Amino acid sequence: MSPTNTTIPALDGEGDIPAYVARPDADSSRAIIVIPEIFGVNAGIRQKCDDWAAEGYLAIAPDIFWRFAPGVELSPDVEAEFQEALGYFGQYDADLGVKDIEASIRWLRGQGANRIGCVGFCLGGRLAYMAATRTDVDASVGYYGVMIDTMLNESHAISNPLMLHIPTEDHFVDHAAQQKIHEALDPNPKVTLHDYPGLDHGFAATDGNRRNDEGATLADGRTRAFFAETLA
């Protein structure tokens, strides 16, 4: 299986964004944008799209590195590939990434979706937060989003429901950053924060060394219930 199976138009005529699309058995007016980690549209991200399609959603995972590393597909459990992914993270412009989320929203609307959510992981979790502050996506979920603590000045712009899953021992998001997130977002009625004591970054990966089955099952169940309510 190739990492992507279609392309969608980028904003402002920049080109075409490779993407993986999974379609439900029946036409659906509900859709989910799955925003990858720093490892590209790999098998785990494709599986998440397939899982959402099985739940009746039209699902799309855009290739967030398409501008400089199109088609990259990496494993977090292979050290050389992990280091390669960190290099791409250093090149990445999240402001352009939000434009790609907006392009995905527009494409999904053209496919007949009128209720659209996004769910992102790691870098994708940051983009899910940014989508909540900068786009009109109907609902957003971020798993172990990085650098959200540096963007809390945007939180006043959150107009639709946002859920964040926060593993308390995330070695990329320290306790001080987590405290800032809680202090800024706990009072916001649009935002729901869930802490996962003792868990680390990547605990909800589809498979691999980082996955924690109990934590992933809990978080994914909360995400499904959240979208069932907010995208109804």
N, C-alpha and C positions, 0 to 999 in steps of 0.2 A: 504494500500500500504506500502510495506517495504521501508526503506530508500534507500536501494541499491538493484540492480537486476542483478548484474554480478560481476566478479572480473577480474582484469588485472594483468599481472606479474609486480612486482616491479623490479627496476634495481638491478643488482649484486646478484640476487638470494635471495633477502631478504624475499620473500613471495609473497602473492597475495593481491592486494589493492582492497577492496570493492568499487564499483562505481555504480552510477545510469546512465543508458544510455537511451536516447530517440532518436529514429530513424525517419527520414523523410519518407514520403510515397514512394518516389522514391530514388534510389541509388544516392548518392551525393559524389562529390570529395571535398566538403567543410565541415569543422568541427569546432566546438566550444568547448573548455574546460571551464566549469563553475566552478570557484574555490570558495568554500563556505566561509562564515564568520566563526566565532568561534562557531557557533551553529550546525555544522554538516550538513549532507545532509538532511535537513528538507524539509517540504512541499513547502516552498518558493523557495528553490534552485531547487527542482524537477520541479516546475512550470516553472522556467526560462529555464531549459533544454527542457521541452515540448514546450515552446514558440519558442525556436530556431529550434527545429525539424519542427514545423509548418511553419517556414520560409525557410525550405529546407536544414538545416544543420544537420549533425550527431552531437549530443551533448552528452557530458559526464561530470559528476560531481564526481571526486574522493573523497573518504572519507579521508580527510587530517589528521584525528586523529587516523587512523587505527592502528598505532603502540602501542597506550596505551589506547584508548577508542573507539574501533571499534563499529560502528553502533549507536553512540550517536546522538540523534535528539532532539534539545532543542528549546525553544521559548525565544526570547529576551524580550517578554512582561511579562514573569513570573520571578519575582525577584530571586527566588532560582535557577532557571535554568540559568539566566543571570550570577549569581555568579559562578555556576558550570562551565560555559563556560569560564569565566575569568581564572579559575584555569587551564583549559586545555590550554589556550593561554600561560600561564606561563610555562607549560611543553613543549610547542611545539618548535621544531627545524626547523627553516625556511630553513636552508640549505638542510635538508633532504626533506623538502616540495618541493623544486625545483626539486629534483630528481624524486619525484612523478609526477610532471608536465611533466618532460622529459619522464617518463614511459607512461604517457597518450598520449603524442605526438607519441611515437613509436607504441603504440597500434592502434591509429587512422590511422597511415600510413598503418599498416597491414590490416586495414578495407577498404583501398582504398582511403583514404583522401590524397590529395596532397596540399591543402591549409588549414592551421590550424590557428585559432585564439584562444585566451584565454581571459576570462573576469572574474574578481574577485572582491570581496566585502570585505571591512574591512581588516582582515588578508589576505583574498584572493586578495584584491587590492594590498597589499604589494607583494604578490607572483606573481601577474601579472607583476609588475615592475621588479621583480627579473628574471622572465622568459624572459622579454625583454632584460635584460643584460646578461643572462647566457645560454639561449637556442636559437635555430634557429626558434622558433615559428614565424609565418609570420606576426602576428599583435597581440597587447595586449591592453586591456582596464582595468583600475583600477578605481573602485568607492571607494571613501573615504578610500584610502589605508593608513594604519598606519605605522609609522616608516620609511617612504620613505626618510624623511629628514636626517636620519642617514646613508643612503646608497647611497648618491649622488656621492660618489667617484667612483661608478660603471657606471655612466651615459655615460662615453666615449664608453662603449661597446654596447650601443643600436644601432643595425644595421637594425631593421625593425620598422615600425610605432607603436607608443605608444600613447594612449589617456588616460588622467587622469581627472576624475570628482572630483572637490574639493568644498565641501560645506564650505562656509566661517566661519560658526559658529560651526564647528566640535569640540566637546568638547574633542575628543581624539587627534586632530591634531591642535595645537593652531596657532595663527596668525604668530608667529615667524617661526614655522615650514613651514607654507604655503609660507612665503616669501622666505625661503631658497630654496624651491622646484621651485618657479618661477624664482629666480635668476639663478639657475643651469640649468633649463630645457627650459625656454623660448627661449634661443638662438639656441636650437637644432632643426634643420629642421625636424627631425624624430618624434618630440614630439608635441602633441597638448594638451593644458591645458584648461579646462573649469571651471570657478568659478560659484558658485551658491549662490548669496548673501542671507544671512539670514537663510540658511538651515543648518541642523545639520547632524551628522553621521547617516547613515541608511535611508536617505530620499528616496532611490530607492528600499527599501524592497518591495517584492511582495504585502504584506499586513501588517496589524498590526499598532501599535501606532506610529511607527517612520515614516511611509510613508508620503510623500508629493506628492499628485497626480500631480500637475503642474510640479514640479521639476523632478519627476520620468519620466513623459512623455517626457519632453525635453531631459533629459539625455539618455533615452533609444532610442529615435529617432536618436540622434547623434551617438549612438553606432551602431545601425542597419545600418545607412548610411556609417559609417566608415568601418564596416566589408564588406558591399556590394562592396565598392571600393577596399579595401586592399586584400580581398580574392577572387577577381574576377579571 
